[in-house]
Amino acid sequence: AFIFIIEKTILSRLFKIIGEITRIGRNGDLSARVKITGNDELSTLGTEINGMLAALEKLTIESESAEKEKFKYVMREMSEGIIICRSDWHISEINHAAKNLLNIALSENLDLIDYIFSNYYVSSSRDSITDSSVPHKKFDIIRKAAKQFGTLYLEIAIDIIANTLGGKSNIVVAVRDITSQRESEKMKEELLSLISGAAANAAQSGTRSIADIIEEIKSILNKKN
């Protein structure tokens, strides 16, 4: 009976940690921390989770700061990726930044939509992107990692400008690198997934000890760090 009470107490504390992490993820407040009590394996786990949250908070702040600085630089130097397309989506004008971000060497008579769908993973459908009834839209394109470069996340913002007769005149496309933002979001999702897995393991702790579950979480946290 005494051992059962101890196991129940440990499980209760573990579920409190899981609940706090879930609440932090739901609220999106990376400045919040898990409450730590005692001086045992669970408190050590809580400390390591707080360390991960602190790292995520720092990464998010740095990412936001970098985005602000990047925006200032774009405004000052006009170096944001800008593309002007004709009504058939063929490129008529493209600046140096857009060429670099999209790795476009020759843009003359290039169909931007065909190029994007041929070279990137696209978060929206071709029909949705080219639908002129929705003049303003945003979507992501992703270049998967390869030997010579890492994964690149780009945000594409499109404005379809109508002419006086109501038809498409020009299409303005803005390209922005959001890699640091997306990687931060991915780390946050992975941490929450980790805690959810711990909850599932804890629910089946009849075949595994609490110590084993804690060690598994700590091991994965160390790999993330």
N, C-alpha and C positions, 0 to 999 in steps of 0.2 A: 504494500500500500504506500509506503514511504517513497519507494522508487517511482511509483506511478504519479505521485504528487509532484516530485521533482521534474519528471518528464513533462507533465502537464504545464508546469510553471515555465519551463524552457520553451515549450511550443508556444505558449501564450506570448512570451517576449518576442519570439521570432516572428509571429504573426503581427505583432505591433510594429516591428521594423518594416515588414512587408507593406502593412497598411499605410505607414508614413511615406514610404517610397512611392506607392501608388498615388497618394494624395498630392505629393510633390509633382509627379508626372502629369497628373490631371490639371493641376493649377498652373503648371509651367514655370513655377518659381524655383529657379536653381539656387537662389540664395538661402532657401530653407535647408535645415539639417535634421538628421535623425537624432532623436533624443537617446542619450547613452546613459545607462545605469549599470552599476555593478563593475566588477573587474574580472571578467572571464572571457570565454571565447566569443560570446554574443556581443559583449561590449567592444571587443577587438574588431568584430565584423562591422559593427555600427561605425566605428572610427574609420575603417577602410572605405565604407560606403560614403561617409561624409567627405573623405578625401577625393573620391571619384566625383561627387557632386561639386566640390570646390574646383576641381580641374575642368569640369564641364562649364561651370559658371565663368571661370577665367577665359576659356576658349570662346564662349559666347560673347563676353565683353570685348575681347580682342577682335573677334569677327565683326561685331557691330562697329567698333572703333575703326577697323580697317575699311569697312564699307563706307563710313562717313568720310574718311580721308580720301577714299577712292572717288566718292561723289564730288568732293571739293576739287580734286585734281581734274576730273572730267569737265567740270564747269569751267575751270581755269584754262585747261589745255584743249578742251573739245576733243578728247581722245576716246570717248565712249564709242562702242561699235555702232555705227549708223549705216543702214542700207536703204536705198530708194529703189523700189521695184515698179515696173510698169504694171498695168492691170492684169497681164498674163503671168505675173510673178517672175519675169525675167529681170535681172539686175541691170539698172541703168546707172546707178552711182553707188559706190561703196568706199568708206574711209579705211585708213590704214589699220585702225584698231579692230574693225570688223574682220578684215582679211586675216589678221593674226589670230583672233579668237576662234574663227571658223576654219582656219587653215586653208583659205582660198587663195590660190596662186593666180589663176586667170578667171576673171569675173565676166568678161565680155560675153553677152548673150547667154549667161548661165541662169537656169531655172532654179531659184532659191529653194523652192519646196522639194523638187527632185533631189537637189544636193543634200538637204538636211535629212531626208528620209533614207538616202543611200549611205550616209556616213555616220548617223547618230541614232541613238534610241530616243524616241520622241514621246512625250507624255500625253499628247493629244492626237486625235485622228486627223488625217489629211482633210477629210470633209469638213471637220470642225474648224480647222485653221483657215481654210479657203472660203468659208461661208461669209459672203459679203454682207449678209443681214445683221451680222454682229461685227461692227467696225473696230471695236477695241477688245483685245484679248491677250492673255499671257500664257505661256507654257514653258516647260523645261526641255532641254535636249541634253543628252548625256553621251560623252565619249568614254568608253570603257578603257580601263588601264591596259597598257601594253608595255613591252620591254623598255621602249624609249620615252614613255611618258606615263603619268598617273591618270586617274579618273578625273574628268573635267565636267563640271555641271554649269550649264549656261542657261540663263533666263532670256527668253525671247518675248519682247513686247511688240505688238503689231497695231498700227493705226491705219485703217483703210479710209482714204480721203475721197469723198464723192465729188464729182464734177457738178456743174449747174444743172445737168440733165438727169442727175440721180444715179448715173453709172459710176464705176470705179475710175478714178483718175490716176492717182499714185498710191503706193503702199509704202509707208514708213516703218522700218523695222529697227528696233534697238536691241543690242546684244550686250548682256552683262554677265560677268563671271561671278557665280554664287557658290563656288566649290566649298569654301570654308563654312558657309552657312549650312549647306546640305550635309556636310560631314559631321558638324556639331549635332544636327538633328538625328542623324543616324546613330551616333554614340549614345544619345539619350534614349532612343528606342531600344537599343541593344541592352542598356542597363535595366530598363523596365522589363524587358523580356526575361532577363536573367532572374530578376526578383520573382516574376510570375512563375518561372520554372522552380524556384525554391519553394514557393507556396505549394505547388503540386507535389514536390518531393516530401514536403513536411506532412501533407495530408496522407501520404502512404508510408509514414515513418515506422509502420509496424514491421517492415522488412529492412529498414535502414535506421541507423542510430542518428540522433540529433547531431552528434559530433561529425559524422560523415557528411551530412548536409551542409553544415557550416564550413567544413574544409573545402567542399566542392565550390561553394560560393566564393570563398576567399581565393581559391586557386584561379578562378575565372577573373576575379577582380584584379589580381596581380598581373594576369596576361593583358588586361585592358590598359593597365598602367605602364 
